[in-house]
Amino acid sequence: MKQFNINTFVRNNILELQPYISFRDHNEFTAPVLLDTNENPFGAFNRYPDSTQKKLKNKLAALKEIAPDQIAIGNGSDELIDLIIKIFCEPKKDSILMMNPSFAMYGFYAAINENSVVRLDLDENFEIVKDDFIKITDELQLKVFFLCSPNNPTGNSVEDIEFYIRNFKGIVVVDEAYIEFSDQKSCIGLLEKYPNLIVLQTFSKAWGMAGARVGTAYASKEIITLINTVKAPYNINSLSQELIIKALDEQGEFDKNVKEILNERNRLKEEFEKIECIVKVYSTDANFFLVEFNDVEKVYDSLLKQEILTSKRAPSILNCIRINIGNKEENNTLIATLKSITS
């Protein structure tokens, strides 16, 4: 990747785009009179949020051991996925690559942006077949590869992930939404080695902040500059920024909650293996299980009647339901209901 030039992958109109810059957020003042953005002078939240998210980025930079200018903040990972496609993929011309099965929103945002989607079928263990990957990438001109690890909805971490980063002739986005539940190392440590790499993480899962809608992208300074150029100026509201900063200051609470989820994950796996209607429980590095049932429609309907909401993955993944790990009481209700379903 020594000869990698990010500008050769960026759409020309994006390269020419001038970002919106808040003069207030890019300068230091001691006691400013704020008459520049037509705000209401009254109210607890009458001021626009910091468009640069300086305080939050500095917190994350210390936590992740990278520079603040290698971090972009999105309104959930969804916004970042959309922005990445907008930056690198010419509508009606360029294509993205994604695993199949994997997180559906990669294909969704590609379709919105009028980009075609190439799906790389996984093997019976939900791993990428390297020969298939090489064949597809040699034959097709692909701009962005979305690689989810641990993968949603299968739960497994992708083996030898660096092989795919190294051998893809474009931008590789490693989505680590569930990395805190895994023993695998984050790919953030590979950023210096691979300038084509973007790592996505989120506060929606392990941090328990789905309602705040905050996702993060880690990449080279050049890629982050492009994301910040294209994003909406005030994409992260003040309340969400404050909530995430507070959560980062409460690492002990985070560690306790993750430990409890992992304990419940182990317990659920043991219980699932005793239940008659379950055929197979796939191994997982996430906070959910992919479970195969002997009669998936019956099981799904039975759970729904008890107002237990799960994610049916059949027929795309034969006879399977994705079930995330709840608290102990919720998990007990799930177990009891599954045990009552006869073959």
Stockholm file with secondary structure:
# STOCKHOLM 1.0

chainA/1-343         MKQFNINTFVRNNILELQPYISFRDHNEFTAPVLLDTNENPFGAFNRYPDSTQKKLKNKLAALKEIAPDQIAIGNGSDELIDLIIKIFCEPKKDSILMMNPSFAMYGFYAAINENSVVRLDLDENFEIVKDDFIKITDELQLKVFFLCSPNNPTGNSVEDIEFYIRNFKGIVVVDEAYIEFSDQKSCIGLLEKYPNLIVLQTFSKAWGMAGARVGTAYASKEIITLINTVKAPYNINSLSQELIIKALDEQGEFDKNVKEILNERNRLKEEFEKIECIVKVYSTDANFFLVEFNDVEKVYDSLLKQEILTSKRAPSILNCIRINIGNKEENNTLIATLKSITS
#=GR chainA/1-343 SS CTTCCGGGTSCHHHHTCCCCCCTTTTSCCSSCCCCSSCCCSCSTTCSCCCTTCHHHHHHHHHHHTSCGGGEEEESHHHHHHHHHHHHHCCTTTCEEEEEESSCTHHHHHHHHTTCEEEEEECCTTSCCCHHHHHHHHHHSCCCEEEEESSCTTTCCCCTTHHHHHHHCSSEEEEECTTGGGSSSCCGGGGTTTCTTEEEEEESSSTTCCGGGCCEEEECCHHHHHHHHHHSCTTCSCHHHHHHHHHHHTCHHHHHHHHHHHHHHHHHHHHHHTTCTTEEEECCCSSSEEEEEESSHHHHHHHHHHTTCCCEECTTTSTTEEEEECCCHHHHHHHHHHHHTCCC
#=GC SS_cons         CTTCCGGGTSCHHHHTCCCCCCTTTTSCCSSCCCCSSCCCSCSTTCSCCCTTCHHHHHHHHHHHTSCGGGEEEESHHHHHHHHHHHHHCCTTTCEEEEEESSCTHHHHHHHHTTCEEEEEECCTTSCCCHHHHHHHHHHSCCCEEEEESSCTTTCCCCTTHHHHHHHCSSEEEEECTTGGGSSSCCGGGGTTTCTTEEEEEESSSTTCCGGGCCEEEECCHHHHHHHHHHSCTTCSCHHHHHHHHHHHTCHHHHHHHHHHHHHHHHHHHHHHTTCTTEEEECCCSSSEEEEEESSHHHHHHHHHHTTCCCEECTTTSTTEEEEECCCHHHHHHHHHHHHTCCC
//
